[in-house]
Amino acid sequence: MRASAVRNALRERNVRFLVASGAVTALGNGMAQVALAFAVLRIGGAADLGLTFLAREIPMAAPAMAVHAT
């Protein structure tokens, strides 16, 4: 996509809101993972942290694995 097309799209108010909301969501998700890691490490150990991240990824990976299995 050309830079001029991106600039033209960002002139629209709703597109700017959509881009900004995506950026805020990504930032929040990243901060939540860091906070979760510190909380789990404070309570348990590295193995607990691995299990926690595994449990967090299962809902995102399960649909992809189900589609791939068919």
Backbone as JSON Lines, residues from 0, in Angstrom:
{"i":0,"aa":"M","n":[0.84,-1.17,0.0],"ca":[0.0,0.0,0.0],"c":[0.89,1.24,0.0]}
{"i":1,"aa":"R","n":[0.53,2.2,-0.8],"ca":[1.34,3.41,-0.89],"c":[1.09,4.33,0.31]}
{"i":2,"aa":"A","n":[2.09,5.13,0.62],"ca":[2.01,6.03,1.77],"c":[0.88,7.03,1.6]}
{"i":3,"aa":"S","n":[0.65,7.49,0.38],"ca":[-0.43,8.47,0.17],"c":[-1.79,7.85,0.46]}
{"i":4,"aa":"A","n":[-1.96,6.56,0.15],"ca":[-3.23,5.89,0.45],"c":[-3.44,5.78,1.96]}
{"i":5,"aa":"V","n":[-2.36,5.51,2.68],"ca":[-2.46,5.43,4.14],"c":[-2.81,6.79,4.72]}
{"i":6,"aa":"R","n":[-2.15,7.84,4.22],"ca":[-2.47,9.2,4.71],"c":[-3.91,9.57,4.41]}
{"i":7,"aa":"N","n":[-4.39,9.22,3.23],"ca":[-5.78,9.51,2.89],"c":[-6.74,8.77,3.8]}
{"i":8,"aa":"A","n":[-6.42,7.52,4.11],"ca":[-7.29,6.75,5.0],"c":[-7.29,7.34,6.4]}
{"i":9,"aa":"L","n":[-6.13,7.8,6.86],"ca":[-6.04,8.34,8.22],"c":[-6.69,9.71,8.36]}
{"i":10,"aa":"R","n":[-7.08,10.3,7.25],"ca":[-7.82,11.57,7.33],"c":[-9.24,11.35,7.83]}
{"i":11,"aa":"E","n":[-9.71,10.13,7.7],"ca":[-11.06,9.81,8.18],"c":[-11.03,9.6,9.69]}
{"i":12,"aa":"R","n":[-11.95,10.25,10.37],"ca":[-12.0,10.21,11.83],"c":[-12.19,8.79,12.36]}
{"i":13,"aa":"N","n":[-13.1,8.04,11.76],"ca":[-13.38,6.69,12.25],"c":[-12.19,5.76,12.04]}
{"i":14,"aa":"V","n":[-11.45,5.94,10.96],"ca":[-10.26,5.12,10.73],"c":[-9.2,5.44,11.77]}
{"i":15,"aa":"R","n":[-9.03,6.71,12.1],"ca":[-8.08,7.08,13.15],"c":[-8.47,6.45,14.48]}
{"i":16,"aa":"F","n":[-9.77,6.45,14.8],"ca":[-10.23,5.81,16.03],"c":[-9.95,4.31,16.0]}
{"i":17,"aa":"L","n":[-10.16,3.68,14.85],"ca":[-9.91,2.25,14.73],"c":[-8.44,1.92,14.93]}
{"i":18,"aa":"V","n":[-7.57,2.7,14.31],"ca":[-6.13,2.47,14.45],"c":[-5.69,2.73,15.89]}
{"i":19,"aa":"A","n":[-6.18,3.8,16.48],"ca":[-5.81,4.12,17.86],"c":[-6.31,3.05,18.83]}
{"i":20,"aa":"S","n":[-7.52,2.55,18.62],"ca":[-8.04,1.52,19.52],"c":[-7.25,0.22,19.39]}
{"i":21,"aa":"G","n":[-6.82,-0.1,18.18],"ca":[-5.98,-1.29,18.0],"c":[-4.65,-1.14,18.7]}
{"i":22,"aa":"A","n":[-4.07,0.06,18.64],"ca":[-2.79,0.29,19.32],"c":[-2.95,0.2,20.83]}
{"i":23,"aa":"V","n":[-4.02,0.77,21.36],"ca":[-4.25,0.72,22.81],"c":[-4.5,-0.72,23.26]}
{"i":24,"aa":"T","n":[-5.24,-1.47,22.46],"ca":[-5.51,-2.87,22.79],"c":[-4.22,-3.68,22.81]}
{"i":25,"aa":"A","n":[-3.39,-3.5,21.8],"ca":[-2.11,-4.22,21.75],"c":[-1.23,-3.87,22.94]}
{"i":26,"aa":"L","n":[-1.18,-2.59,23.28],"ca":[-0.38,-2.16,24.42],"c":[-0.92,-2.77,25.72]}
{"i":27,"aa":"G","n":[-2.23,-2.76,25.88],"ca":[-2.83,-3.34,27.08],"c":[-2.59,-4.83,27.2]}
{"i":28,"aa":"N","n":[-2.69,-5.54,26.08],"ca":[-2.44,-6.99,26.11],"c":[-0.99,-7.29,26.48]}
{"i":29,"aa":"G","n":[-0.07,-6.5,25.95],"ca":[1.33,-6.68,26.29],"c":[1.6,-6.41,27.76]}
{"i":30,"aa":"M","n":[1.0,-5.35,28.28],"ca":[1.18,-5.03,29.7],"c":[0.56,-6.09,30.58]}
{"i":31,"aa":"A","n":[-0.56,-6.66,30.17],"ca":[-1.22,-7.71,30.97],"c":[-0.33,-8.95,31.05]}
{"i":32,"aa":"Q","n":[0.34,-9.29,29.95],"ca":[1.23,-10.46,29.99],"c":[2.4,-10.24,30.93]}
{"i":33,"aa":"V","n":[2.95,-9.04,30.93],"ca":[4.08,-8.75,31.82],"c":[3.62,-8.77,33.27]}
{"i":34,"aa":"A","n":[2.46,-8.16,33.54],"ca":[1.94,-8.15,34.91],"c":[1.62,-9.56,35.38]}
{"i":35,"aa":"L","n":[1.05,-10.37,34.49],"ca":[0.74,-11.75,34.85],"c":[2.01,-12.53,35.16]}
{"i":36,"aa":"A","n":[3.04,-12.31,34.37],"ca":[4.32,-13.01,34.6],"c":[4.88,-12.66,35.97]}
{"i":37,"aa":"F","n":[4.91,-11.38,36.3],"ca":[5.44,-10.99,37.6],"c":[4.59,-11.53,38.75]}
{"i":38,"aa":"A","n":[3.27,-11.53,38.57],"ca":[2.39,-12.03,39.63],"c":[2.6,-13.53,39.85]}
{"i":39,"aa":"V","n":[2.71,-14.29,38.77],"ca":[2.9,-15.74,38.91],"c":[4.27,-16.03,39.5]}
{"i":40,"aa":"L","n":[5.29,-15.32,39.06],"ca":[6.63,-15.55,39.61],"c":[6.7,-15.18,41.09]}
{"i":41,"aa":"R","n":[5.92,-14.21,41.5],"ca":[5.91,-13.83,42.92],"c":[5.28,-14.93,43.78]}
{"i":42,"aa":"I","n":[4.27,-15.58,43.21],"ca":[3.55,-16.63,43.95],"c":[4.24,-17.98,43.81]}
{"i":43,"aa":"G","n":[4.64,-18.33,42.58],"ca":[5.2,-19.66,42.32],"c":[6.56,-19.56,41.67]}
{"i":44,"aa":"G","n":[6.81,-20.5,40.77],"ca":[8.11,-20.57,40.11],"c":[7.97,-20.51,38.6]}
{"i":45,"aa":"A","n":[9.07,-20.85,37.93],"ca":[9.11,-20.78,36.47],"c":[8.17,-21.81,35.84]}
{"i":46,"aa":"A","n":[8.04,-22.98,36.45],"ca":[7.13,-23.99,35.9],"c":[5.69,-23.5,35.95]}
{"i":47,"aa":"D","n":[5.33,-22.82,37.03],"ca":[3.98,-22.25,37.14],"c":[3.75,-21.19,36.07]}
{"i":48,"aa":"L","n":[4.77,-20.42,35.78],"ca":[4.67,-19.41,34.74],"c":[4.44,-20.05,33.38]}
{"i":49,"aa":"G","n":[5.15,-21.12,33.09],"ca":[4.95,-21.83,31.83],"c":[3.56,-22.39,31.7]}
{"i":50,"aa":"L","n":[3.04,-22.97,32.77],"ca":[1.68,-23.51,32.74],"c":[0.64,-22.4,32.57]}
{"i":51,"aa":"T","n":[0.9,-21.27,33.19],"ca":[-0.02,-20.13,33.06],"c":[-0.07,-19.63,31.63]}
{"i":52,"aa":"F","n":[1.08,-19.49,31.0],"ca":[1.09,-19.03,29.61],"c":[0.49,-20.08,28.68]}
{"i":53,"aa":"L","n":[0.7,-21.34,28.97],"ca":[0.08,-22.39,28.18],"c":[-1.44,-22.31,28.29]}
{"i":54,"aa":"A","n":[-1.94,-22.13,29.5],"ca":[-3.38,-22.03,29.69],"c":[-3.95,-20.79,28.99]}
{"i":55,"aa":"R","n":[-3.16,-19.75,28.9],"ca":[-3.62,-18.53,28.23],"c":[-3.68,-18.71,26.71]}
{"i":56,"aa":"E","n":[-2.8,-19.54,26.16],"ca":[-2.73,-19.71,24.71],"c":[-3.7,-20.76,24.17]}
{"i":57,"aa":"I","n":[-4.15,-21.67,24.99],"ca":[-5.02,-22.75,24.52],"c":[-6.28,-22.23,23.83]}
{"i":58,"aa":"P","n":[-7.01,-21.27,24.4],"ca":[-8.23,-20.8,23.7],"c":[-7.94,-20.17,22.34]}
{"i":59,"aa":"M","n":[-6.75,-19.63,22.14],"ca":[-6.42,-19.04,20.85],"c":[-5.95,-20.09,19.86]}
{"i":60,"aa":"A","n":[-5.29,-21.14,20.34],"ca":[-4.74,-22.16,19.45],"c":[-5.76,-23.25,19.11]}
{"i":61,"aa":"A","n":[-6.72,-23.5,19.98],"ca":[-7.67,-24.59,19.78],"c":[-8.47,-24.45,18.47]}
{"i":62,"aa":"P","n":[-9.02,-23.29,18.14],"ca":[-9.75,-23.2,16.86],"c":[-8.86,-23.45,15.66]}
{"i":63,"aa":"A","n":[-7.63,-22.98,15.7],"ca":[-6.72,-23.21,14.58],"c":[-6.4,-24.69,14.44]}
{"i":64,"aa":"M","n":[-6.22,-25.37,15.55],"ca":[-5.92,-26.8,15.49],"c":[-7.14,-27.57,15.02]}
{"i":65,"aa":"A","n":[-8.34,-27.14,15.41],"ca":[-9.56,-27.83,14.97],"c":[-9.77,-27.68,13.47]}
{"i":66,"aa":"V","n":[-9.48,-26.51,12.94],"ca":[-9.63,-26.29,11.51],"c":[-8.58,-27.09,10.75]}
{"i":67,"aa":"H","n":[-7.37,-27.15,11.27],"ca":[-6.31,-27.89,10.6],"c":[-6.56,-29.38,10.61]}
{"i":68,"aa":"A","n":[-7.25,-29.88,11.62],"ca":[-7.48,-31.32,11.75],"c":[-8.53,-31.81,10.74]}
{"i":69,"aa":"T","n":[-9.37,-30.94,10.24],"ca":[-10.42,-31.38,9.3],"c":[-9.93,-31.46,7.89]}
